[in-house]
Amino acid sequence: MSNDQPNAGSGERTLKAETKLYYDLHVAAPKPSPLLVALHGYGSNMRWMMREARRLVPEGFAVATLQGFHQHMKEPKEVGGPARYGFGWLSNFHPEDSVRLHHQALLDLIATLIDEKVADPRRVFLFGFSQSCALNYRFAFTHADRLRGVVGVCGGLPGDWETSEKYQPTAAAVLHLAGARDEFYTPARVADYSDRLRRRARDVEMKSYEDAGHELTPAMREDVRAWLHRHASIQ
């Protein structure tokens, strides 16, 4: 831990401290494999995301699921099973700190799995559901050479998508899926996402599902699996 203090009277005082970040891992083969890094939505956890991710990846994919940094209590009746806690990725208090932590966590996780020969560095994919979707787009277009592709489901774009100079064009492919009955990301809200994503990505696919709300459906899983298989096979 170290001090990072402003001059007296200049405002907030801060400390820099290390924290442990948790992730789950499924190894596909004893050699570098395509990797899907999958991030859960608000209130969920890495175990739920691992179950979902393994249902949608093609055979031969390694899967890593990172757990959100911000823990909170919740009622047992809420989605996520009997656990009375959930995790999120972003806080309204200095959200730039959460974004920075998210970026560094992904960079470190991907580097670790490449070093351990779990992941093929040429075939790393990032998946985000709900809250993690916009954060993942921030990462994908800030670190434009790190990913083969990024998938967003039932989520949004960064609030500073049009104004930030951090986001760069990328060769990574983008797949964005939406539910026509999603009460948070309604059809009207996501109507222009495809055009907005194409400002910085050449390969963008977007699909809406009439029978889906704010959820991962079997049809979505099938489409993600096919998309991952196709893009992982590109040499």
C-alpha positions in Angstrom: 0.0 0.0 0.0 1.3 3.5 -0.8 0.2 7.0 -0.4 -1.1 9.0 -3.3 -2.0 12.3 -1.7 -2.8 15.7 -3.2 -1.5 18.8 -1.7 -3.2 19.9 1.6 -6.6 21.4 0.9 -6.7 20.3 -2.7 -9.5 17.8 -2.4 -9.9 14.0 -1.8 -7.1 12.0 -0.4 -6.4 8.5 -1.7 -4.4 5.4 -1.1 -3.2 2.8 -3.6 -3.8 -0.8 -2.5 -3.8 -4.3 -4.0 -6.8 -6.5 -4.1 -7.5 -10.1 -5.1 -9.6 -10.7 -8.1 -11.3 -14.1 -8.6 -11.9 -16.1 -11.7 -13.0 -19.6 -12.7 -11.3 -21.6 -15.5 -12.2 -24.4 -17.8 -9.2 -25.8 -19.8 -10.1 -27.4 -23.1 -7.0 -29.3 -24.1 -3.3 -29.7 -23.1 -2.3 -27.1 -25.7 -3.2 -23.5 -26.5 -6.8 -23.2 -27.4 -9.3 -20.6 -28.4 -10.3 -18.7 -25.3 -13.6 -17.1 -24.3 -13.3 -14.7 -21.4 -16.9 -14.3 -20.1 -18.2 -11.6 -17.7 -21.5 -11.8 -15.9 -24.1 -9.1 -15.4 -24.9 -7.0 -12.3 -25.8 -9.1 -9.2 -24.5 -12.4 -10.6 -21.2 -14.2 -10.2 -18.5 -16.1 -12.0 -20.0 -19.6 -11.2 -23.2 -18.7 -13.0 -21.3 -17.2 -15.9 -19.2 -20.4 -16.2 -22.2 -22.6 -16.5 -23.7 -20.3 -19.1 -20.4 -19.9 -21.0 -19.8 -23.6 -21.3 -23.2 -24.1 -22.8 -22.5 -21.7 -25.6 -18.9 -22.3 -26.6 -17.9 -24.7 -29.4 -16.0 -27.8 -28.5 -12.3 -27.2 -27.9 -12.7 -23.7 -26.3 -11.1 -22.7 -23.0 -13.3 -20.6 -20.8 -12.4 -18.1 -18.1 -15.0 -16.2 -16.1 -13.9 -13.2 -14.1 -15.9 -12.1 -11.1 -17.0 -8.5 -10.6 -15.1 -6.3 -8.1 -18.1 -4.7 -6.3 -19.8 -7.1 -3.9 -23.3 -6.4 -2.4 -25.9 -8.3 -0.4 -29.2 -9.4 -2.0 -32.3 -11.3 -1.1 -32.2 -15.1 -1.5 -35.3 -14.9 -3.8 -33.3 -12.9 -6.4 -31.9 -14.6 -9.5 -28.6 -16.3 -8.9 -29.6 -19.1 -6.5 -29.4 -19.3 -2.7 -26.3 -17.1 -2.3 -27.1 -13.8 -0.6 -24.5 -11.9 -2.4 -23.9 -10.6 -5.9 -21.2 -8.8 -7.8 -21.0 -5.8 -10.1 -18.5 -4.1 -12.3 -19.1 -0.4 -11.9 -19.7 2.2 -9.2 -21.1 5.7 -9.6 -18.4 6.9 -7.3 -15.4 7.6 -9.5 -16.4 5.1 -12.2 -13.1 5.7 -14.0 -11.4 3.7 -11.3 -13.7 0.7 -12.0 -13.0 1.0 -15.7 -9.3 1.1 -15.1 -9.5 -2.0 -12.8 -11.6 -3.8 -15.4 -9.1 -3.2 -18.2 -6.1 -4.2 -16.0 -7.9 -7.3 -14.8 -8.6 -8.5 -18.4 -5.0 -7.7 -19.6 -3.6 -9.6 -16.7 -6.0 -12.6 -17.0 -5.4 -12.9 -20.8 -1.6 -12.6 -20.3 -1.6 -15.3 -17.6 -3.6 -17.8 -19.7 -1.3 -17.2 -22.7 1.8 -17.7 -20.5 0.3 -20.9 -19.1 -0.3 -22.2 -22.7 -4.0 -22.4 -22.0 -5.0 -19.7 -24.6 -4.0 -19.2 -28.2 -3.1 -15.4 -28.3 -4.5 -15.2 -31.8 -7.9 -16.4 -30.8 -9.1 -14.6 -27.7 -12.8 -13.7 -27.5 -14.6 -11.5 -24.9 -18.2 -12.0 -23.9 -20.3 -9.6 -21.8 -23.9 -9.8 -20.5 -25.8 -6.8 -19.4 -23.7 -4.4 -17.2 -20.4 -5.9 -18.4 -21.3 -5.4 -22.1 -20.4 -1.7 -22.4 -17.3 -2.2 -20.2 -16.1 -4.9 -22.6 -16.6 -2.6 -25.5 -14.5 0.0 -23.8 -11.8 -2.6 -23.4 -12.1 -4.0 -27.0 -11.8 -0.6 -28.6 -9.2 0.8 -26.3 -6.9 -2.3 -26.6 -7.8 -2.7 -30.2 -5.2 -5.4 -31.0 -5.9 -7.8 -28.1 -9.0 -9.7 -29.3 -10.3 -11.8 -32.2 -13.8 -10.9 -31.3 -16.2 -9.5 -28.7 -19.8 -10.5 -28.0 -22.4 -8.3 -26.2 -25.7 -9.6 -25.0 -28.6 -7.5 -23.6 -26.2 -4.6 -22.9 -25.3 -1.1 -24.0 -22.5 1.0 -25.5 -20.1 3.2 -23.6 -21.7 6.5 -22.7 -18.7 8.3 -24.2 -18.7 6.3 -27.4 -19.0 9.4 -29.6 -16.7 11.7 -27.7 -13.8 9.7 -26.3 -10.5 9.6 -28.1 -9.5 6.4 -26.4 -11.5 4.2 -28.7 -9.6 3.0 -31.8 -10.7 1.1 -34.9 -10.2 -2.6 -34.5 -10.1 -5.7 -36.7 -11.9 -7.7 -34.0 -15.3 -8.9 -35.0 -18.4 -7.8 -33.0 -21.6 -9.7 -32.3 -24.4 -7.9 -30.4 -27.6 -9.7 -29.5 -30.7 -8.1 -28.1 -34.1 -9.2 -26.7 -37.1 -7.5 -28.3 -38.8 -7.7 -24.8 -35.8 -6.4 -22.9 -37.1 -3.8 -20.4 -33.6 -2.3 -19.9 -32.3 -2.2 -23.4 -35.4 -1.7 -25.4 -35.6 -2.0 -29.3 -35.7 1.8 -29.5 -32.6 2.1 -27.3 -30.5 -0.3 -29.3 -31.9 0.5 -32.8 -28.7 2.4 -33.9 -26.1 0.2 -32.2 -25.1 -1.6 -35.4 -24.3 1.7 -37.2 -22.5 3.1 -34.2 -20.4 0.0 -33.7 -19.4 0.1 -37.4 -17.8 3.4 -36.9 -14.8 1.5 -35.4 -15.3 -2.1 -36.5 -15.6 -3.5 -40.0 -17.2 -6.8 -39.0 -20.3 -6.2 -37.0 -23.4 -8.5 -36.7 -26.4 -7.6 -34.7 -29.6 -9.6 -34.1 -32.8 -9.2 -32.1 -34.9 -12.0 -30.7 -38.7 -11.5 -30.6 -39.2 -14.0 -27.8 -36.4 -12.8 -25.6 -36.3 -10.4 -22.7 -33.2 -9.5 -20.6 -31.8 -13.0 -20.7 -29.7 -15.6 -22.5 -32.0 -17.8 -24.6 -31.3 -21.1 -26.3 -31.4 -19.4 -29.7 -28.9 -16.8 -28.5 -26.6 -19.6 -27.3 -26.8 -21.4 -30.7 -26.0 -18.2 -32.6 -23.0 -17.3 -30.3 -21.7 -20.8 -30.6 -21.8 -20.7 -34.4 -20.3 -17.2 -34.5 -17.4 -18.3 -32.2 -16.8 -21.4 -34.3 -16.6 -19.4 -37.5 -14.3 -16.7 -36.2 -12.0 -19.1 -34.3 -11.5 -21.0 -37.6 -10.2 -18.0 -39.5 -6.5 -18.2 -40.0 
